[in-house]
Amino acid sequence: MDENGGHIHVDAKVVREETGVRGVLAATFGLVGDLPSAVTTGCGVRVPYAMTSWRPESVTCLPCREHARREHLRFAEQVTRLAGMPGAPVDRSAADRAAARHRDLARRFSDS
């Protein structure tokens, strides 16, 4: 068995959805950057990108699941707080939907 025990991990930057960014770049410019061959995970190990997932149901590393849960909750709180500020670039209903989505992901990461 390898050093990560065959577990599926999350990227340490789990909230930043690179696939979404890649889709926007591809649609806008017709260019797509290469995916990284390895990433640092939420539990601190470096693994091949293919051993990671953003889907809670696929992640088997418990420290990575906890990391993802915390990150999604933190981001939901940030979105909610920023949307309430004067001059916010996103309206309250859109921010509430985004925050709810991230809270749901956090809940799914905490389910075993």
VOFITI-924516 format. One record per atom (N, C-alpha, C): x, y, z; atom name. Coordinates in steps of 0.02 Angstrom, whole numbers, plus 50000, padded with zeros to 5 digits. Layout:
// residues N
X:Y:Z:CA $
...
// end
This chain:
// residues 112
50043:49941:50000:N $
50000:50000:50000:CA $
50045:50062:50000:C $
50024:50115:49966:N $
50065:50175:49962:CA $
50058:50217:50025:C $
50094:50274:50029:N $
50097:50314:50089:CA $
50030:50345:50110:C $
49984:50356:50062:N $
49920:50386:50081:CA $
49867:50332:50095:C $
49887:50270:50095:N $
49842:50216:50113:CA $
49787:50202:50062:C $
49794:50228:50003:N $
49743:50217:49952:CA $
49681:50260:49961:C $
49683:50307:50008:N $
49625:50350:50020:CA $
49617:50402:49965:C $
49554:50424:49958:N $
49539:50481:49914:CA $
49536:50542:49959:C $
49571:50594:49939:N $
49580:50655:49978:CA $
49544:50714:49946:C $
49548:50772:49979:N $
49526:50835:49949:CA $
49587:50880:49942:C $
49586:50921:49891:N $
49638:50971:49882:CA $
49634:51018:49942:C $
49690:51042:49967:N $
49690:51088:50023:CA $
49650:51151:50008:C $
49645:51169:49945:N $
49607:51227:49923:CA $
49539:51204:49896:C $
49504:51164:49935:N $
49443:51130:49914:CA $
49388:51178:49892:C $
49384:51238:49921:N $
49331:51284:49903:CA $
49343:51315:49835:C $
49405:51324:49817:N $
49421:51352:49751:CA $
49412:51296:49699:C $
49357:51299:49664:N $
49342:51246:49616:CA $
49378:51259:49550:C $
49435:51227:49541:N $
49474:51237:49481:CA $
49437:51217:49418:C $
49393:51168:49423:N $
49356:51148:49363:CA $
49311:51204:49339:C $
49282:51242:49385:N $
49241:51299:49365:CA $
49282:51352:49332:C $
49340:51367:49360:N $
49385:51416:49331:CA $
49409:51393:49262:C $
49426:51330:49257:N $
49448:51303:49193:CA $
49393:51308:49140:C $
49331:51296:49161:N $
49275:51301:49114:CA $
49265:51372:49088:C $
49271:51421:49132:N $
49264:51491:49112:CA $
49320:51510:49064:C $
49381:51491:49079:N $
49438:51506:49035:CA $
49429:51474:48966:C $
49407:51411:48967:N $
49397:51376:48904:CA $
49343:51409:48862:C $
49288:51428:48894:N $
49232:51459:48858:CA $
49250:51529:48833:C $
49290:51565:48872:N $
49307:51634:48855:CA $
49363:51637:48804:C $
49416:51601:48816:N $
49476:51608:48774:CA $
49492:51546:48732:C $
49458:51492:48743:N $
49473:51431:48706:CA $
49538:51399:48730:C $
49560:51418:48790:N $
49622:51391:48818:CA $
49608:51356:48883:C $
49643:51302:48894:N $
49636:51267:48958:CA $
49706:51248:48982:C $
49720:51267:49044:N $
49785:51250:49073:CA $
49786:51177:49093:C $
49845:51151:49101:N $
49853:51082:49123:CA $
49834:51075:49196:C $
49805:51019:49214:N $
49792:51004:49284:CA $
49858:50988:49317:C $
49865:51003:49382:N $
49927:50985:49416:CA $
49933:50909:49421:C $
49994:50884:49420:N $
50003:50812:49426:CA $
49996:50789:49498:C $
50012:50833:49546:N $
50006:50817:49617:CA $
49983:50880:49654:C $
49947:50870:49709:N $
49923:50926:49750:CA $
49934:50911:49823:C $
49935:50964:49863:N $
49937:50956:49936:CA $
49864:50951:49958:C $
49852:50903:50002:N $
49783:50888:50023:CA $
49766:50922:50089:C $
49703:50916:50107:N $
49679:50944:50170:CA $
49712:50914:50231:C $
49737:50853:50225:N $
49771:50821:50282:CA $
49846:50833:50280:C $
49869:50870:50229:N $
49940:50889:50227:CA $
49986:50846:50186:C $
49962:50792:50157:N $
50006:50750:50115:CA $
50001:50774:50042:C $
50050:50756:50004:N $
50051:50773:49933:CA $
50035:50708:49895:C $
49982:50710:49854:N $
49960:50651:49818:CA $
49948:50668:49744:C $
49946:50618:49701:N $
49927:50632:49632:CA $
49857:50662:49629:C $
49847:50709:49584:N $
49782:50743:49577:CA $
49726:50692:49569:C $
49741:50636:49535:N $
49690:50585:49523:CA $
49666:50552:49588:C $
49702:50562:49643:N $
49682:50533:49708:CA $
49642:50583:49750:C $
49615:50635:49717:N $
49574:50684:49753:CA $
49505:50688:49722:C $
49459:50715:49761:N $
49391:50726:49736:CA $
49362:50784:49774:C $
49317:50820:49743:N $
49280:50874:49777:CA $
49212:50848:49800:C $
49194:50787:49780:N $
49129:50758:49799:CA $
49135:50725:49868:C $
49095:50747:49917:N $
49100:50719:49984:CA $
49093:50643:49986:C $
49050:50615:49945:N $
49038:50543:49946:CA $
49099:50503:49923:C $
49146:50535:49889:N $
49204:50500:49863:CA $
49265:50505:49909:C $
49266:50552:49954:N $
49325:50564:49996:CA $
49325:50515:50054:C $
49380:50476:50060:N $
49385:50425:50112:CA $
49434:50444:50168:C $
49473:50496:50158:N $
49521:50518:50210:CA $
49483:50561:50260:C $
49478:50537:50323:N $
49439:50573:50374:CA $
49466:50642:50390:C $
49533:50652:50396:N $
49558:50721:50408:CA $
49542:50767:50349:C $
49542:50741:50288:N $
49524:50782:50230:CA $
49450:50800:50231:C $
49408:50755:50253:N $
49336:50769:50258:CA $
49324:50825:50308:C $
49359:50822:50365:N $
49352:50873:50416:CA $
49378:50941:50390:C $
49434:50940:50355:N $
49462:51001:50325:CA $
49411:51032:50276:C $
49383:50991:50233:N $
49334:51016:50184:CA $
49273:51043:50219:C $
49249:51010:50271:N $
49191:51035:50308:CA $
49205:51104:50337:C $
49263:51112:50370:N $
49281:51178:50398:CA $
49287:51231:50344:C $
49318:51214:50288:N $
49329:51263:50235:CA $
49263:51286:50204:C $
49217:51239:50193:N $
49152:51257:50164:CA $
49111:51300:50213:C $
49113:51284:50277:N $
49078:51325:50327:CA $
49109:51395:50331:C $
49175:51398:50329:N $
49210:51463:50332:CA $
49191:51505:50272:C $
49189:51474:50213:N $
49173:51511:50152:CA $
49100:51534:50152:C $
49055:51492:50177:N $
48984:51511:50181:CA $
48976:51572:50226:C $
49011:51573:50282:N $
49007:51630:50327:CA $
49036:51693:50294:C $
49090:51685:50258:N $
49121:51741:50223:CA $
49074:51770:50170:C $
49043:51728:50131:N $
48996:51751:50080:CA $
48938:51789:50112:C $
48911:51761:50165:N $
48855:51793:50200:CA $
48875:51861:50227:C $
48933:51865:50257:N $
48957:51928:50286:CA $
48970:51980:50232:C $
49003:51960:50178:N $
49021:52007:50125:CA $
48959:52032:50088:C $
48909:51990:50080:N $
48848:52011:50044:CA $
48810:52065:50081:C $
48819:52068:50146:N $
48784:52119:50186:CA $
48819:52186:50188:C $
48878:52190:50157:N $
48915:52252:50158:CA $
48890:52300:50104:C $
48892:52365:50118:N $
48872:52414:50067:CA $
48915:52407:50004:C $
48883:52409:49946:N $
48919:52403:49883:CA $
48940:52333:49865:C $
48912:52284:49898:N $
48930:52214:49883:CA $
48915:52198:49810:C $
48960:52162:49777:N $
48950:52146:49706:CA $
48898:52093:49692:C $
48871:52062:49744:N $
48822:52009:49736:CA $
48762:52025:49780:C $
48702:52012:49755:N $
48643:52027:49795:CA $
48633:51975:49849:C $
48593:51992:49898:N $
48583:51950:49957:CA $
48555:51881:49939:C $
48508:51877:49892:N $
48479:51812:49876:CA $
48530:51766:49843:C $
48572:51792:49799:N $
48624:51752:49768:CA $
48675:51729:49820:C $
48693:51774:49866:N $
48739:51756:49920:CA $
48710:51703:49965:C $
48645:51709:49981:N $
48612:51659:50023:CA $
48612:51591:49990:C $
48600:51589:49924:N $
48600:51525:49887:CA $
48671:51494:49888:C $
48722:51536:49876:N $
48791:51511:49877:CA $
48810:51485:49946:C $
48792:51523:49998:N $
48808:51503:50066:CA $
48772:51437:50083:C $
48709:51431:50063:N $
48672:51369:50077:CA $
48704:51310:50042:C $
48727:51320:49981:N $
48761:51266:49944:CA $
48823:51243:49981:C $
48862:51291:50006:N $
48924:51273:50042:CA $
48909:51242:50110:C $
48856:51265:50143:N $
48837:51233:50206:CA $
48814:51161:50194:C $
48779:51150:50138:N $
48758:51082:50121:CA $
48819:51038:50107:C $
48868:51064:50071:N $
48929:51026:50059:CA $
48964:51010:50125:C $
48967:51059:50171:N $
48997:51047:50236:CA $
48961:50991:50273:C $
48895:50993:50271:N $
48856:50940:50303:CA $
48871:50872:50273:C $
48875:50870:50206:N $
48889:50807:50172:CA $
48959:50781:50189:C $
49007:50826:50198:N $
49075:50805:50218:CA $
49075:50778:50290:C $
49030:50803:50332:N $
49029:50778:50402:CA $
48992:50712:50408:C $
48950:50695:50359:N $
48917:50630:50360:CA $
48968:50576:50344:C $
48965:50522:50379:N $
49014:50468:50366:CA $
48985:50415:50321:C $
// end
